[in-house]
Amino acid sequence: MPVKGWCSRVVDKSGKVSEVLFLDYDNILYRIVEDELKYLMEEYNLSPFYVFISKEKKDSNGETYGNYMAVCLTKNTFRQVVQMQNELHVDSAYKRIALTYRFKTWVLRLGPKGKKGRPIFKEIVGDVKKTHPQDVSNAHLQALRAIYPEIPKIKYKNLDKNNIKNLFVSEYKTASR
């Protein structure tokens, strides 16, 4: 089925290309996701992550697990994103898609997929009270705020000059429903 999503690619006015960090987790305990996001922020000096749910349940031990998407708006090189994803329990097919996909970028859906609604905002992992000095994609931030106006605001010090019109959107086919 066809699905629309937004791309991780950022192209600045100067022509410099970078990527924001998109992560796609399937069938995983949420505490593992949280631990990995905290690790990335510390290890790679990243701004906080926005976390979304596409499916979530409790297991027989009372632990929360499901399918999650995480987005960090700090701009990185393509190589840095590949390196970070390789350290995580992110869906293995998702890790490799940008290496084979003709647009050479990662895509996360923002809208519905079949009978599933759009991903649901869960929380921000990271300190929302602190001012974050990292170089951040303003276009991706504008898109998040337009689709999820309820999300808490993160204090970014270095937003680039791009706007939502500079965002790359892609339609792709998925076999999952």
C-alpha positions in Angstrom: 0.0 0.0 0.0 1.2 3.5 -0.7 2.2 5.7 2.3 3.5 9.2 2.5 6.3 10.2 4.8 8.9 12.9 5.5 12.6 12.5 4.7 15.5 13.0 7.0 17.5 15.0 4.4 18.3 18.7 5.0 19.7 20.9 2.3 20.8 24.3 3.5 20.6 27.5 1.4 24.3 27.1 0.8 23.7 23.6 -0.7 25.2 21.7 2.3 23.5 18.4 2.8 22.9 16.8 6.2 20.4 14.5 7.9 18.3 14.6 11.0 18.2 11.3 12.9 15.1 9.1 12.3 14.8 5.8 14.2 12.2 3.1 13.7 11.9 0.5 16.4 9.6 -2.6 16.1 8.5 -5.0 18.8 10.8 -3.7 21.6 10.5 -2.9 25.2 10.2 0.9 25.7 12.8 1.0 28.4 15.4 -0.2 25.8 14.3 2.6 23.5 14.7 5.2 26.2 18.1 3.9 27.2 19.3 4.0 23.7 18.1 7.6 23.1 19.8 8.8 26.3 23.0 7.0 25.2 22.9 8.8 21.8 22.3 12.2 23.4 25.3 11.7 25.7 27.7 10.0 23.2 27.0 12.2 20.2 25.9 15.5 21.8 22.4 15.4 20.4 19.4 17.5 21.3 16.3 15.7 22.7 14.2 13.1 20.9 10.6 13.3 20.0 9.1 9.8 20.4 6.0 8.5 18.6 4.0 5.3 19.0 2.6 3.3 16.1 1.6 0.3 18.4 2.0 -0.2 22.1 1.0 -2.8 24.6 1.9 -4.3 28.0 3.5 -7.7 28.2 2.7 -10.4 30.9 5.4 -8.8 33.1 3.6 -5.4 33.0 6.3 -3.9 30.8 5.5 -1.5 27.9 6.6 -2.6 24.5 5.6 -1.9 20.9 6.6 -0.1 17.7 8.2 3.4 18.1 9.6 6.1 16.0 12.1 8.6 17.4 13.2 11.9 15.8 16.2 14.1 16.8 16.4 17.3 14.9 20.2 17.8 15.3 21.8 17.8 11.9 24.4 15.1 11.2 26.3 13.7 8.2 24.9 10.7 6.5 27.9 8.7 7.7 27.2 9.7 11.3 23.6 8.7 11.1 24.6 5.2 9.7 27.1 4.9 12.6 24.5 5.8 15.2 21.8 3.5 13.9 24.3 0.6 13.7 24.8 0.9 17.5 21.0 0.5 18.2 18.2 -2.1 18.1 16.5 -0.2 15.3 14.6 -2.3 12.7 17.4 -3.8 10.6 15.6 -3.2 7.2 15.1 0.5 8.2 18.8 0.9 9.0 19.7 -0.1 5.5 17.0 1.6 3.5 18.9 4.8 2.8 21.8 2.7 1.5 19.5 1.1 -1.2 16.6 3.6 -1.6 17.0 5.7 -4.7 16.7 9.0 -2.8 19.4 7.9 -0.3 17.6 9.1 2.8 15.4 7.7 5.6 11.7 8.2 5.6 9.2 8.1 8.5 5.5 8.2 8.0 3.6 11.1 9.5 0.1 10.1 8.3 -2.1 7.0 8.4 -1.2 3.6 7.0 -4.2 1.5 6.0 -6.4 1.3 9.1 -3.7 2.6 11.4 -3.9 6.3 12.2 -0.9 8.6 12.2 1.7 7.9 14.8 0.8 9.2 18.3 3.1 11.5 20.1 4.4 9.8 23.3 6.9 12.0 24.9 10.2 13.9 24.6 13.3 12.1 25.9 15.8 14.7 27.0 15.7 18.0 29.0 13.1 20.4 27.7 14.0 23.1 30.2 17.6 23.4 29.0 18.7 25.5 25.9 20.2 23.2 23.3 23.1 24.6 21.2 23.2 22.0 18.5 22.6 22.9 14.8 18.9 21.9 14.2 16.6 21.6 11.2 13.9 24.3 11.4 12.0 22.7 8.5 11.6 19.5 10.4 10.6 21.4 13.6 8.0 23.4 11.7 6.5 20.1 10.3 6.3 18.6 13.8 4.6 21.6 15.2 2.1 21.8 12.4 1.1 18.1 12.7 1.5 17.9 16.5 0.7 21.3 18.0 0.5 19.8 21.4 4.1 18.7 21.7 6.2 20.6 24.3 8.6 23.2 23.0 12.3 22.5 23.1 14.6 25.5 23.4 16.9 25.4 20.4 19.6 28.0 20.1 20.8 27.2 16.5 17.8 26.7 14.2 18.8 26.9 10.5 17.1 29.2 8.0 15.1 26.5 6.3 11.4 26.4 6.5 8.7 23.7 5.9 8.8 24.3 2.2 12.4 22.9 2.2 11.2 19.6 3.6 11.4 16.5 1.4 8.3 14.3 1.3 8.2 10.9 -0.3 5.6 8.4 -1.2 6.6 4.8 -0.7 5.1 1.3 -0.7 4.9 -0.8 2.4 3.8 -4.4 2.7 2.8 -4.0 6.4 -0.7 -2.9 7.3 
